């Protein structure tokens, strides 16, 4: 079970910084919300709203389909144009900046949120198109259609904001400001998360050095699993490296202090609590923020 948990944790840590994570989550959220609204169409509250506000009724099935088709095609156009602008900016950044800074631009939450709204609108439109039938007004999810229209209007405002954001995102002053804010936030979390080392009584304990099983970035540990391992085996662990340090296979990783040495099978559980994967995220290690800032400063001066 711990091995499966470790695998899911690594997949999550890799995915959460990808460009498709937030769009996928927002698309699923939109589909869930519209599913709830569609199921509530026949409720007493929905009927009351339709009677109270006559303009909420759509009596023409063809009109509903036309609205949904127009929204779908229009938002697809916005998505293609916005994504094309992102690719153009990434291309310019690749020629002017380093790969580490490009990863920072790709992982920006705002542009991922905008793309998520676009994709969520498209998925919701497809869903509503599939449930509209020819049963008169009872077959038209009017409230869902009007909700989708409001979201589409929001998409238009987001598109304008996205244009403003993407045109200045590659400017050096904006990059420095963005990286500085992210580094400051990460450094505060890092400081709060770091505990002062206590004086361990390791003189009477035996010790053994453990080497890295792979060549990759040491991204930290799962505290819950690691503390469970320490309690069950009555051991103390001292790591040699900071998080996000690149470690070569068979390079010394940690020292294990024990009364009775754990067997090989138990040591496998130790590695299940340690994360190794590629990536240099500032939120994992604020020192990468200083590295990114220095690289941007060097490029700006040149």
Helices and strands as residue ranges (DSSP letters): H 2-15, H 21-39, H 44-52, G 54-56, H 61-96, H 99-106, H 109-131, G 136-139, H 142-168, H 172-193, E 206-211, E 216-221, H 223-233, E 235-239, E 245-247, E 252-258, H 264-272, E 274-276, H 287-301
